[in-house]
Amino acid sequence: MSTVPVSVEEARGLFAAELSESEAAASPRGGFLPADVAALKVRWLGKKQGVVTALLARLKEVPKEEKAAFGAGVNALKQEVEARLDALEAEAAARAASLAEAAKAVDVTLPPRVPPVGRLHPLTVVRRRIEASFRGLGYEVADGPEIETDWYNFESLNFPPDHPARDAVDTFFVEGRRDGARRASPPDAHVAGPDADDGEPQAPIRVLCPGRVYRKDDIDPRHSPVFHQMEGLVVDEGITFAHLRGTLAAFAKSFFGGRAEVRLAPTFFPFVEPGVDCAVSCTFCEKGCRICSFSGWIEIMGAGMVHPNVLANAGIDPERYTGFAFGMGIDRIAMLLHGIPDLRLLFENDVRFLDRTWS
Amino acid sequence: MKFRLEWLGQYLPGELPDLATLRRRLTDVGFIVEGTEGEGRDAVLDVELTANRPDGMNHRGLAREAACALGREFRDVPAPAPAEGPLEASSLATVTIEEPALCSRYSARIVEGVQVREASPAVQETAPAPSGMNPISSPVDATNHVLWDLGQPLHAFDLDTLAKGADGRPAIVVRRARAGETLVTLDGVERTLSPEHLVIADAEKPVALAGVMGGLHTAITPSTTRVLLESAHFSATAVRKTARLLGMHTDASHRFERGTDPATTVEGLNRVTALLVADCGGTVARGVIDVLAREIPSRVVKLRHARLVSFLGMDVPLGRCVQILSALAFGVTETAPGVLAVTVPTWRVDVEQECDLIEEVIRVVGYGALPEVLPPPFNPTWAEPILAREDRARDVLAAAGFVEACSYSFVSAEENAPFESAVSGSAPVIANALGEPFTTMRATPVIGLLRAARHNIRRGLSDLSLFEVGRSYALVEGHPVESRRAAVLLHGRRGTHWAAEALPADFYDGSGAVAALFAGFGAAAPGFRPVSVPFLASGRSAEIVAGGVVVGWVGVLAGPLAAAWDLDEAVVADVDLAAIPVPPPPSSVAMPSRFPGSDVDLTVTHPLSVGWETLDEAVRKGAPAELLRVDAKYLWRGAGVPEGFVKTTLRVAFGSPERSLGRDEINRWRDEAARRLLLVPGTAVDGIA
């Protein structure tokens, strides 16, 4: 190939021949790589020994009247060769890049490296959902102790000493104290009680008290000595029984969906009069399902109008103020919502149970 | 309690009510019918009775409610006095009430010449017992019958077993027991008594626990011929105290504890006497020995119609209120326009105040009639700060990859003991616990996490990252102290993936979780200070320090403790959430520097006894304001480093918000830091003599 073509036509033919020869050599590699094109550029366009340069050097040997045509021919050839090799160069660069990428390829179907995904407990998620419903109705969220005095646990809530109503809420007692572990409602009594700062009762009140409560129950799929309650209390002038019904209905719609209805039935709790059992129409079915025990209704909470003795015990004038209270089991509602078959799952902390999203 | 439809029907003239309708209406007015058995005359209703309605715990009482709920007539069945013989009952026995506060009335009849039968045909014929109640003997069946019919508990004594008083007559004395007295009750158990127990005594000794259970030696036997029948009204408190102190609960005590009708003693006595004589023959002595120690006046409660309307938020016409109350046997008089004076029936022990009467009206009208109205708008809401902090901790730890657990507050004494030093004060012990492992309130939620870890490991899941936000409990000088904690547990490998071998969780994963928690609150990074506590492995345990105060602990669980829990190495931490110094959110933010900083490395060989804190302090002390961070880049122990020494490479970052730093000044600061490190005894710094 060291021969220098004598005419432009010969050079053009030579270029085509060399190109196809090189292409044939490169084809096992998939085509030209940048080095192949670089070599061709040196051979054809190199400033010192390039074929085109050498061809141009023959200009002086060309007869005078042919010089112009020869020069124009060489220039045209140069542009053709440049264009062709530039195109090949770009192609080769892309090929090289894609080969480099291919070398880094992985099996994308292999298991991914998952950063640790934490989980919130279903009781946390359900509690927050209940809180959100009542926050929307203007409730504060309050706090209270779990180890509670007899006064707040019972007497202030209108459970007289030695009254059988205490049987229903069998309490744990801490040795050496009359206190029991908290059952439902004491935080309400705390909130309603005189303010530590000024001794004034704190009506009006609109408060929600989430918390852990205790009852002397053995552990089984439906019972636990430790469980979680959401209590609510509203005290103000002019609060009516109809307000209680309206509030429970609004909660039911917010929490269970717009077509949920509430059904209230009379019952007895010492701290309210009248007392209410509240059921919500089942929004999980049309004609009865496991969740509503095929009754169409799900019992979700107890409620009632705050007993005047309870208001008086908190230093609130029951003639001037009235109020209502309600309480629901967070555990129970979580079980209903998510079809959790056994209460113990909420306390065993089996990660196969916990490792999922509850909202 | 079970009720027979036919028996209820004795008080409802006309056809028996439809079972389904009765079931629905009774439930509507507060007597929840949990189920029914059978059909027609034989139908039985299973009714859940609330503690405030002892008057509904008998057929007559429930029939009265049914009549009102169904809008039907209620008709009482009279209990006439039985035919009597010539002998005066008062000549055959005496009754004395020494405790008028605890026993308002004691009524007794005496029947002579009875022949006790095995079962009571009279009872079986008139009204068989609800299912599940088998006939025992005629006197017992008769007393049970009256209990279920009228709610009056009764007792029958063998008159000839009662010791006689000074006047030669058998004596019945209602009194407190004397300390040390004993009584063998019908169940064959000998009971030792004290003045807190109310008893029925004869002239010498207790013969029954008042309102709870009779004595064995004065009970009716097949050979009994003379019977003294007791029908009394005991105070609810007295019976409850006696029964509870002795751990007893009987049909009689169940009713007395809730309150019986003081006006029914003679009626019940007459009814049982008639049944007894019909079955067993005999002659009824003349008259009732009826001692009324204390009159219990009828209550009169005022009901203002305007109050009822404003309390309910709906109108119930006055006439309807009067109709409902009258149907429930309340006496109603309108004393002023819209004001009723309502006389409460003697059996309605639950009705004391106006709100109780309002409930009577609305429960019969039906709660379904109430309109659904929201209270007027109220103030904007907020959450108690500590609750918001607990929830934020949950979010931070979940975001850091931990799974939230929820465990019992109770643990066993044995589980709690190793951790007791983690809190000040003593562990609250439950006086009436369910037994182990529920006797003690936990010193740290870590115990619950250990239980959770064991549960999972036993099921083959050993790579665990758990947290719980909950309370720890202690008694300090007798007062309960509840502390809000965030606890974490790590066990097994961290971040398993096929591309690299997973490392087991170690101390730094624990301290890292704590640091992440602080970072999540925007709090300054906590310090970790070596500590020696019995529940953590020595040398791999620290107390967490924030703002100069110890706010928790972190470390590898002590080996023996881990073994006791069936765990491999577990890393645990417990932080006092209330003690995390949470700053307010930023109120102004500086622009990040436009000038890139520079990092330089310093490699120090130092004794193991020189901790990171010392190195960190040496670099920072006297450093220019341009020093931004000091990190540990690499640690090496082994070849090239003497025994007892470690080679630590520190990475020191410099930067300025105002300018690019020159290589010369950075090198100068680096060398100054190196010279300060050299001042720490035993250290050498690479490249510095």
Interface residues (C-beta under 8 A of the other chain):
Chain A: L110 P111 R113 P115 P116 V117 G118 R119 L120 H121 L123 T124 R128 E131 R135 L137 G138 Y139 E140 V141 A142 D143 P145 E146 I147 D162 H163 P164 A165 D167 A168 F172 F173 V174 E175 G176 R177 D179 A181 P204 R206 P210 R212 Y214 K216 D218 S224 P225 V226 V234 D236 G238 I239 T240 F241 A242 H243 R245 G246 T247 A249 A250 V262 R263 L264 A265 P266 T267 F268 P270 E273 P274 G275 V276 D277 M305 H307 P308 T322 L346 F347 E348 N349 D350 V351 R352 L354 D355
Chain B: T27 D28 V29 G30 I32 T50 A51 N52 R53 A236 T237 R240 K241 R244 E257 R258 S310 F311 L312 G313 M314 D350 Q353 C355 D356 I358 E359 I362 R363 Y367 G368 L370 P371 E372 V373 L374 P375 P377 F378 N379 P380 T381 W382 A383 E384 I386 L387 D391 R394 D395 L397 A398 A399 A400 G401 F402 V403 E404 A405 C406 S407 Y408 S409 F410 P428 V429 I430 A431 N432 A433 L434 F438 M441 G448 L449 R451 A452 H455 N456 R459 L461 L464 S465 L466 G470 R471 Y473 L475 G478 P480 E482 G495 H497 W498 A499
